[in-house]
Amino acid sequence: MNANNIKERYSLPSNPSEAMMQLAKVLKTPFHKLVGNKEKIVLTMSGVILYRHLNRLDKLLVMKMIHELSHPPLRNELIIKCLDPLINPPWAEWSLTNSELKAVLSFHNQLNRWSSILGANPGAYGIGGSVWSIAKQGASTGNVAVLLASIVLIGIHEFSYSETQKYANELERRKVLN
């Protein structure tokens, strides 16, 4: 495992305690689980961040490092952190490379752009119109379908906005820490 890869993403303090706390924030690891040799924990957490991009032998090395940690709750936390991005990389924005982050941001920015082209919030207009139609004419298949479609549009827009914020924050954190 190449330690320089982690330095490309985050500039870590030379003090092991500070580096450990910084990586715990990146991984969203509860501070009370950070028990044991701080230098080993920093190296292991660095391996967890890089895990998805490592070759088979380096992945085994990271798992060995995790199992050598003295605090079982920390071991369990870090194993889960290794597995989540293998299942779905966007669950762990910290596991993405800068280019992967930029690609996801580009996708969500395009989605938000099209949403704004369709109207400030097309889902809100559809909900208002559907509710008015249901109130005036009673519920019908058509106006209930429009109501549901509008709710879905609002959900997609809000999800995309929150994802955009999450990935933009990760890119910003990398700029600040480097």
C-alpha positions as CSV (number, residue, x, y, z in Angstrom):
1,M,0.0,0.0,0.0
2,N,1.4,3.3,-1.0
3,A,1.1,6.0,1.7
4,N,1.6,8.8,-0.8
5,N,-1.9,8.0,-2.2
6,I,-3.6,9.2,0.9
7,K,-1.4,12.4,0.9
8,E,-2.8,13.2,-2.6
9,R,-6.2,13.5,-1.0
10,Y,-5.6,14.8,2.5
11,S,-2.7,16.6,4.0
12,L,-2.3,15.0,7.4
13,P,-0.7,16.6,10.5
14,S,2.5,15.0,11.7
15,N,1.0,14.6,15.2
16,P,-0.6,11.2,15.3
17,S,-3.5,12.3,17.5
18,E,-4.4,15.2,15.2
19,A,-4.1,13.0,12.1
20,M,-6.3,10.3,13.7
21,M,-9.0,12.9,14.6
22,Q,-8.9,14.3,11.1
23,L,-9.3,10.9,9.5
24,A,-12.0,10.0,11.9
25,K,-13.9,13.1,10.7
26,V,-13.4,12.1,7.1
27,L,-14.6,8.5,7.8
28,K,-17.3,9.7,10.2
29,T,-15.9,7.3,12.8
30,P,-17.1,8.1,16.4
31,F,-14.3,9.4,18.4
32,H,-15.0,7.1,21.4
33,K,-14.0,4.2,19.2
34,L,-10.5,5.5,18.7
35,V,-8.7,3.5,21.3
36,G,-5.2,2.0,20.8
37,N,-1.9,2.9,19.1
38,K,-2.6,6.2,17.3
39,E,0.0,5.6,14.6
40,K,-1.4,2.2,13.7
41,I,-4.9,3.6,13.7
42,V,-3.8,6.5,11.3
43,L,-2.1,4.0,9.0
44,T,-5.1,1.7,9.1
45,M,-7.7,4.5,8.5
46,S,-5.6,5.6,5.6
47,G,-5.8,2.1,4.1
48,V,-9.5,2.1,4.6
49,I,-9.9,5.3,2.6
50,L,-7.8,3.8,-0.2
51,Y,-9.3,0.3,0.1
52,R,-11.5,0.4,-3.0
53,H,-8.6,1.3,-5.2
54,L,-6.1,-1.2,-3.9
55,N,-5.0,-4.5,-5.5
56,R,-5.9,-7.8,-3.9
57,L,-2.7,-8.1,-1.9
58,D,-2.9,-4.6,-0.5
59,K,-6.6,-5.1,0.4
60,L,-5.5,-8.2,2.4
61,L,-2.8,-6.1,4.1
62,V,-5.4,-3.5,5.1
63,M,-7.7,-6.2,6.5
64,K,-4.7,-7.6,8.4
65,M,-4.0,-4.2,9.9
66,I,-7.6,-3.8,10.9
67,H,-7.6,-7.1,12.7
68,E,-4.4,-6.2,14.5
69,L,-6.1,-3.2,16.1
70,S,-6.7,-3.6,19.9
71,H,-10.2,-2.2,20.1
72,P,-13.0,-4.5,18.7
73,P,-15.5,-1.7,18.1
74,L,-13.0,0.2,16.0
75,R,-12.1,-2.9,14.1
76,N,-15.8,-3.5,13.3
77,E,-16.3,0.1,12.3
78,L,-13.4,0.0,9.9
79,I,-14.4,-3.3,8.3
80,I,-17.8,-1.8,7.5
81,K,-16.1,1.3,6.1
82,C,-14.1,-1.0,3.7
83,L,-17.1,-2.8,2.5
84,D,-19.6,0.0,2.0
85,P,-17.8,1.6,-1.0
86,L,-17.4,-1.8,-2.6
87,I,-21.2,-2.2,-2.6
88,N,-22.0,1.3,-3.6
89,P,-19.1,3.8,-3.9
90,P,-21.2,7.0,-3.6
91,W,-22.1,5.8,0.0
92,A,-18.6,6.8,0.9
93,E,-17.6,10.0,-0.8
94,W,-14.2,9.8,0.9
95,S,-13.5,6.6,-1.1
96,L,-13.9,8.4,-4.5
97,T,-11.0,9.8,-6.4
98,N,-11.1,13.5,-7.2
99,S,-12.0,12.7,-10.8
100,E,-14.8,10.4,-9.7
101,L,-16.1,13.2,-7.4
102,K,-16.0,15.7,-10.2
103,A,-17.9,13.3,-12.5
104,V,-20.7,12.7,-9.9
105,L,-20.9,16.5,-9.4
106,S,-21.1,17.1,-13.1
107,F,-24.0,14.6,-13.4
108,H,-26.0,16.2,-10.5
109,N,-25.3,19.7,-11.8
110,Q,-26.7,18.7,-15.2
111,L,-29.7,17.2,-13.5
112,N,-30.2,20.4,-11.4
113,R,-29.8,22.5,-14.6
114,W,-32.5,20.6,-16.4
115,S,-34.7,20.9,-13.4
116,S,-34.3,24.7,-13.4
117,I,-34.9,24.8,-17.2
118,L,-38.2,23.0,-16.7
119,G,-39.2,25.6,-14.1
120,A,-38.1,26.7,-10.7
121,N,-39.7,23.6,-9.2
122,P,-41.9,21.7,-11.6
123,G,-43.0,19.3,-8.9
124,A,-44.4,22.1,-6.8
125,Y,-46.5,23.4,-9.7
126,G,-47.8,19.9,-10.3
127,I,-48.7,19.3,-6.7
128,G,-50.5,22.6,-6.5
129,G,-52.4,21.9,-9.7
130,S,-53.2,18.3,-8.7
131,V,-54.5,19.3,-5.2
132,W,-56.6,22.0,-6.7
133,S,-58.0,19.6,-9.3
134,I,-58.7,16.9,-6.7
135,A,-60.4,19.5,-4.5
136,K,-62.6,20.9,-7.3
137,Q,-63.4,17.6,-9.3
138,G,-62.6,14.8,-6.8
139,A,-59.9,12.2,-7.1
140,S,-59.5,10.7,-10.5
141,T,-56.7,8.4,-11.9
142,G,-55.3,11.3,-13.9
143,N,-55.0,14.0,-11.2
144,V,-53.8,11.5,-8.6
145,A,-51.1,10.3,-11.1
146,V,-50.0,13.9,-11.7
147,L,-49.8,14.4,-7.9
148,L,-47.6,11.3,-7.5
149,A,-45.4,12.2,-10.4
150,S,-45.0,15.7,-9.0
151,I,-44.0,14.4,-5.6
152,V,-41.4,12.1,-7.3
153,L,-40.0,15.1,-9.2
154,I,-39.6,17.0,-6.0
155,G,-37.9,14.0,-4.4
156,I,-35.5,13.6,-7.3
157,H,-34.6,17.3,-7.2
158,E,-34.1,17.4,-3.4
159,F,-32.0,14.2,-3.5
160,S,-29.8,15.5,-6.3
161,Y,-29.4,18.8,-4.4
162,S,-28.3,17.0,-1.2
163,E,-25.9,14.7,-3.2
164,T,-24.4,17.8,-4.9
165,Q,-23.8,19.4,-1.5
166,K,-22.2,16.2,-0.1
167,Y,-19.7,15.7,-3.0
168,A,-19.0,19.5,-3.2
169,N,-18.2,19.5,0.5
170,E,-15.8,16.5,0.1
171,L,-13.9,18.3,-2.7
172,E,-13.8,21.4,-0.7
173,R,-12.5,19.5,2.4
174,R,-9.7,18.1,0.2
175,K,-8.7,21.6,-1.0
176,V,-8.7,22.9,2.6
177,L,-6.7,20.0,4.0
178,N,-4.2,20.1,1.2
